[in-house]
C-alpha cells in the first residue's frame, strides 16, 4: 500500500459533480487511471446492498411453511371437540339406523301376520273339506249300483240276493276310503267318516235320509288306484257273485271331472269347545 501511495501521481484534473456537489479524484498508477468515488456514495451503495440482502432473507422466511407448535391446552381442547363431533355424528347415524330397522321390523311383522292369516285360512279350508263342508270337484270315478231287473222291493225280504244291500254300499265306501278318496257321495249325500248307512225294512238310509235305487256313488281322487281296488274281486266277492248269478247292476265309470256336494246333514257338536281369544 505504501509503495502504491508513493508511486501514485496526481490526476490531470478534478471534475466536480454539479448535481451532487461532490468531486471525483483521478490518479495515475503505473500509467493507469484510477478513479476514487467520494466516501458518501460508497456508503450508500453498501447500505443498499445490505438492505437488498436483508429483504431477500425476510421474503424467503415468510414464504417458508414453518409449523406452528400449539400449546397443550389448545391441543386437548381440539381433541375433545373432534371426539364430541364424532360421537354426535355416530349417534345420529345410529338413530337413523334404529328408525330404519323399526320400519323393516314392522314390514316383516305385517308380512308374517298376512302369511299367518293365509295359513290359518288354508288350514280352515282343509278342515272344512275334511268334514265335508265344502264342495269338491276333480277327477274320479262314478259307480252305479242297482237291483236286478227282475227284482222288486214290494212284498219280499230285504235279504233277497237280487237287491242292493246297505252292506254293499258300506263295503264300497270303505274300499274308496282305503284308496284315499278325497270325497264320496251316495245319491248326492256327502259321506263323512261317521255317516251312517243302514236299512229299515226295504228302505236304505244314508245320513239318516231315505235313499232309493239306483245308487250312484261318486268319488273324487286317484281314479287308477280306486278302480284297481274295486276291480279286485276278492274284496267284493259277494257282490261279484250276485252280479254273475242274479244280474245285480255294478258298473264303474272313470270321470275326468265330477263334483261331490257338501254335507247337508246334521253335525254333532258334543265335543266342540268355544275358544275365546
C-alpha positions in Angstrom: 0.0 0.0 0.0 2.8 2.4 0.9 4.5 1.7 -2.4 1.3 2.4 -4.2 1.0 5.7 -2.4 4.5 6.6 -3.2 4.1 5.8 -6.9 0.8 7.4 -7.4 0.7 10.7 -9.3 -1.9 13.4 -9.1 -4.5 13.3 -11.8 -4.6 15.7 -14.6 -7.8 17.3 -13.3 -10.6 17.0 -10.8 -14.2 17.0 -12.1 -16.8 18.4 -9.9 -20.2 16.8 -9.9 -22.6 19.5 -10.5 -25.7 17.6 -9.4 -24.5 16.4 -6.0 -21.7 18.9 -5.4 -19.1 16.2 -5.0 -15.9 15.7 -6.8 -14.2 12.7 -8.4 -10.4 12.4 -7.9 -8.3 10.9 -10.7 -4.9 9.3 -10.0 -2.5 7.5 -12.2 -0.6 4.5 -11.1 1.9 2.8 -13.3 0.4 4.6 -16.3 -3.1 3.6 -15.4 -6.1 5.8 -14.5 -7.6 5.2 -11.1 -11.0 6.8 -10.1 -11.9 7.3 -6.5 -15.5 8.0 -5.6 -16.4 10.1 -2.7 -17.0 8.4 0.7 -20.8 9.1 1.0 -21.6 7.4 -2.3 -19.7 4.2 -1.3 -21.5 4.1 2.0 -24.9 4.4 0.2 -24.1 1.6 -2.1 -23.1 -0.7 0.8 -26.2 0.2 2.7 -28.4 -0.5 -0.3 -26.7 -3.9 -0.8 -27.2 -4.9 2.9 -30.9 -3.8 2.7 -31.5 -5.8 -0.5 -30.0 -9.0 1.0 -32.0 -8.5 4.2 -35.2 -8.1 2.2 -34.5 -11.3 0.3 -33.9 -13.2 3.6 -37.2 -11.9 5.1 -39.1 -12.7 2.0 -37.8 -16.3 2.0 -38.6 -16.7 5.7 -42.3 -15.6 5.2 -42.8 -17.8 2.2 -41.5 -20.9 4.1 -44.2 -23.0 5.8 -42.9 -23.3 9.3 -45.1 -25.5 11.5 -46.5 -23.6 14.5 -46.5 -25.7 17.6 -49.6 -25.3 19.7 -49.7 -25.4 23.4 -51.0 -28.5 25.3 -54.3 -26.9 26.5 -55.2 -25.9 22.9 -54.4 -29.4 21.6 -56.5 -31.1 24.3 -59.5 -28.8 23.5 -59.2 -29.6 19.8 -59.1 -33.3 20.5 -62.2 -33.1 22.8 -64.0 -31.1 20.1 -63.2 -33.6 17.4 -64.2 -36.5 19.7 -67.5 -34.9 20.6 -68.3 -34.2 16.9 -67.5 -37.8 16.0 -69.7 -39.1 18.9 -72.6 -36.8 17.8 -72.3 -38.0 14.2 -72.2 -41.7 15.2 -75.2 -41.1 17.5 -77.2 -39.5 14.6 -76.3 -42.4 12.3 -77.4 -45.0 15.0 -80.7 -43.2 15.5 -81.4 -43.2 11.8 -80.5 -46.9 11.7 -82.9 -47.7 14.5 -85.7 -45.9 12.7 -84.9 -47.9 9.5 -84.8 -51.2 11.5 -88.1 -50.5 13.1 -89.7 -49.9 9.7 -88.2 -53.2 8.5 -89.4 -55.0 11.6 -92.9 -53.6 11.1 -92.9 -54.7 7.5 -91.8 -58.2 8.5 -94.5 -58.4 11.2 -97.1 -57.4 8.7 -95.9 -60.0 6.2 -95.9 -62.6 9.0 -99.4 -61.6 10.0 -100.6 -61.8 6.4 -98.9 -65.1 5.9 -100.3 -66.4 9.2 -103.8 -65.3 8.2 -103.4 -67.1 4.8 -102.1 -70.1 6.6 -105.0 -70.1 9.0 -107.4 -69.8 6.2 -105.7 -72.6 4.4 -106.0 -74.8 7.5 -109.6 -73.8 7.9 -110.4 -74.7 4.3 -108.7 -78.1 4.8 -110.7 -78.8 7.9 -113.9 -77.8 6.2 -113.0 -80.1 3.3 -112.2 -82.9 5.6 -115.6 -82.7 7.4 -117.5 -82.2 4.2 -118.4 -78.6 4.5 -117.1 -77.7 1.0 -117.9 -78.9 -2.5 -115.2 -80.9 -4.1 -114.6 -81.1 -7.8 -111.9 -83.1 -9.6 -111.0 -86.4 -11.3 -112.5 -89.6 -10.0 -114.9 -92.4 -10.6 -118.6 -93.0 -10.7 -120.2 -96.2 -9.5 -123.7 -97.4 -10.4 -125.4 -100.0 -8.2 -128.9 -101.2 -8.9 -131.2 -104.1 -8.1 -131.6 -106.9 -10.6 -134.1 -106.1 -13.4 -136.3 -109.0 -12.2 -136.3 -107.8 -8.6 -139.0 -105.7 -6.8 -138.9 -104.2 -3.3 -142.6 -104.9 -2.6 -143.5 -107.9 -0.6 -140.1 -109.5 -0.4 -137.4 -109.8 2.2 -134.5 -107.3 2.3 -132.1 -110.2 2.3 -133.1 -111.1 -1.2 -129.9 -111.6 -3.4 -131.5 -109.6 -6.3 -131.4 -106.4 -4.2 -128.6 -104.0 -3.4 -128.0 -104.1 0.3 -126.8 -101.4 2.7 -123.8 -103.6 3.4 -122.9 -103.4 -0.3 -122.8 -99.6 0.0 -120.7 -99.7 3.2 -118.2 -102.1 1.6 -117.7 -99.9 -1.4 -117.3 -96.7 0.7 -114.7 -98.5 2.9 -112.7 -99.5 -0.2 -112.8 -96.0 -1.5 -111.6 -94.5 1.8 -108.8 -97.1 1.8 -107.8 -95.8 -1.7 -107.5 -92.2 -0.3 -110.6 -90.8 -1.9 -110.9 -87.1 -1.3 -114.7 -87.0 -1.2 -117.5 -89.6 -1.5 -121.2 -89.2 -2.0 -124.2 -91.6 -2.5 -127.1 -90.1 -4.4 -125.8 -86.6 -3.6 -125.5 -87.4 0.1 -121.9 -86.5 1.2 -120.4 -89.3 3.1 -118.3 -88.5 6.2 -116.3 -90.7 8.5 -119.2 -91.2 10.8 -122.0 -91.2 8.2 -124.5 -94.0 9.0 -125.5 -96.3 6.1 -128.3 -98.6 7.3 -131.6 -100.2 6.3 -135.0 -100.3 7.8 -137.1 -103.0 6.1 -136.8 -102.4 2.4 -135.6 -98.8 2.9 -131.9 -97.8 2.9 -130.9 -94.8 4.9 -127.8 -92.7 4.2 -127.1 -89.9 6.8 -130.5 -90.9 8.2 -132.1 -89.9 4.9 -134.2 -92.2 2.8 -132.4 -93.4 -0.4 -133.8 -95.5 -3.2 -132.1 -97.3 -6.1 -130.4 -96.9 -8.4 -127.5 -95.8 -6.2 -124.9 -93.5 -7.8 -121.6 -93.4 -5.8 -119.3 -90.5 -6.8 -115.7 -90.4 -5.6 -113.0 -87.7 -6.2 -109.4 -88.9 -6.0 -106.9 -91.1 -7.8 -109.1 -92.9 -10.3 -106.5 -95.6 -11.1 -106.0 -96.7 -7.5 -109.7 -96.7 -6.8 -110.5 -98.7 -9.9 -107.8 -101.2 -9.1 -109.2 -101.8 -5.6 -112.8 -102.0 -6.8 -111.9 -104.5 -9.6 -110.3 -106.8 -7.1 -113.0 -109.5 -6.8 -111.5 -110.8 -3.6 -112.5 -107.5 -1.8 -116.1 -107.7 -3.2 -116.5 -111.4 -3.7 -120.2 -111.4 -2.6 -121.2 -108.5 -4.8 -119.4 -110.0 -7.9 -121.1 -113.4 -7.3 -124.5 -111.8 -7.2 -123.7 -109.7 -10.3 -123.0 -113.0 -12.1 -125.9 -115.0 -10.7 -128.8 -112.5 -10.3 -127.8 -109.8 -12.7 -127.4 -107.1 -10.0 -126.0 -103.9 -11.7 -122.5 -103.0 -10.7 -120.8 -100.6 -13.2 -117.7 -98.4 -12.9 -117.0 -95.2 -14.9 -113.8 -93.2 -15.0 -114.5 -89.5 -14.9 -112.2 -86.6 -15.8 -114.3 -84.2 -13.8 -117.1 -84.7 -11.3 -118.4 -82.9 -8.3 -119.2 -84.2 -4.8 -121.6 -81.9 -2.9 -121.0 -80.5 0.6 -122.5 -82.2 3.6 -126.1 -81.1 4.2 -127.0 -83.2 7.2 -126.8 -82.5 10.9 -123.4 -82.1 12.6 -122.9 -83.3 16.2 -121.2 -80.7 18.3 -120.9 -82.7 21.6 -117.1 -82.5 21.6 -116.7 -78.9 20.3 -115.5 -76.2 22.7 -115.6 -72.5 22.1 -112.2 -70.9 22.4 -112.1 -67.2 23.4 -109.2 -65.1 22.1 
